[in-house]
Amino acid sequence: MSLEYAIEYPCEMRRLYGEQTLRALGRAGSLVSQIVNMTLKNDRPPSEESVRFTTELSEELEISEQVAEYCRTRCPAHVEQNFDYESYESGEDEFDREDAQDHGLSPPQGASRGETIGCLGRIRYPIEARFERFLADRAQLLSDTMSQEQWPNLFLIMVDPESPFDGEVTKELRRVTTPEGLRFFEMRTPISLARKTAKLTTDNLFDLLAGFAASDDGVSGYQRELPVMALSDYAEFLEALLINGLTARERTRLHNQGSTYAQFVRFTRAVRLAELLGVRLLMD
């Protein structure tokens, strides 16, 4: 299970195949990448089931690779090719980056750097408990160390008594366990914030991150979206929680501790890139 998203940039491939076909191609590529990564991680030959599954997807994978070649070389909506928080930032120097490498904190060799189709992405469930605790700590730090006038706009909206992000949707998702034993969140109860944000929990945060109902009633195949007018506020808020004030070494450690942090950082990059391109970010 995963939250899938797409930068709705009107490229030639999107016009040629349509949103729903691109999504299916991206999903096929992602599934096969998972199989390959698991095979490499376990250091053993792929199972017969994996080989059969990959063979059945051969036609989709061939088309997907053709689309991917266009993405890598010609599309400004390719996240990895066009936007990266890993470049040097103010307050961070080369020594800090080399220090992270010296202590074995570089991303693992062979780790996925993104999607086959670069304008697409996904955040896989369950949301890791470690990441949820990190998110709560960062939100609390932000509220404790900044005056309310300095808070990101979305933080101000969340603490408003009339906020639409009441946490109820996430609360329901926490209760769900599929017949296969899969869950949306590792944590069964949310983390409560304190002091100026005492009325908030991580349920409110995840409700906010789920965006809004699609303005086209889901015609694209995606039921949620971040509209263009909201992208700047979402990018500011996500960067405040996930990026700002963290050194390269700290970010690398977070990447190595689990997968959810890296997936949300890529989502943040996609939000910022969609804003720069002036297009919606579709979600489902």
Steps between C-alpha positions, in 0.01 A plus 500: 500500500622848424403864456575574135562847360573664164619840380237584240741651248361494142790315338491303176479166684202615707321614183587175323404248771270688738523529876358160589728308263807688626398412853467130413841504330658669800344247736632208293850646502483558875389142571781352295751733667385370837551142383850580374591686821377214719695248290820705538438554870446128567795405278323208336341422162147634439215260572301334224202716596709817461628392160147416385366830630774696320442308178130580509585869526756494218287700255424770758866512602612549140264795454596631843867506407421693179309756705781508758758586234291800397460596869872489574606706201216737411249550782529786754264313737748217568559538872851350521625688195360840583482556877722382785531599867830309523702782344702718734283738700572800716659403829624168366856447382699233326651378828154411634419297188836320504459432872170325430668281240791418731261370765321264265194722467479516121189356335548130429637397165222402262237691697215622284540859388145543375234382258537366148268779384645802675184710549334215693563382854360311797513489877468138609297390799529442784629838614790404724469573873852642503405753234178598679697568819750707299215697342342571840837609645563735208151652519543554875844655449361734237215617724725538807786691336315733261252773578154436361553784250788298350314170470435360152149587381384139518603475864285803577209339316538178699472676837198701389182369673330493156780300335378236252789275603333351806683165489186289458600344167838387633336375820284268292796379293687401817224250576529325165677166464459323167432124475870466410597670827607829340454833680518867404690598817729301726379705795143424610461830683624848403763706680366808679680833480527741795493861615391736216405197288342293779182442299690339213613142442680332214153410367455869417837506323423199283152632418665819374757308295219308326403814307157581361229331295588511129352803323416285194305245709767237438482503118881466488478183710634680808248584772709760686721793404710791614369791290745749353400772745588276797835366379717779641349463848535121492862518383582753774338284768658173386844659471465643852420153635732281292790708365574833665770502767610141439857436392590261219613252764170517688296459180712204394448333837124547464513345152684198636265447796199421283327564169216737595721805556661469155161456336361813666810700404447398137133597533614840627727539198206415274283762671767767454559399135125505426491852644788611278322354194162644600309169486294288742641214702255210465464253789317177570 
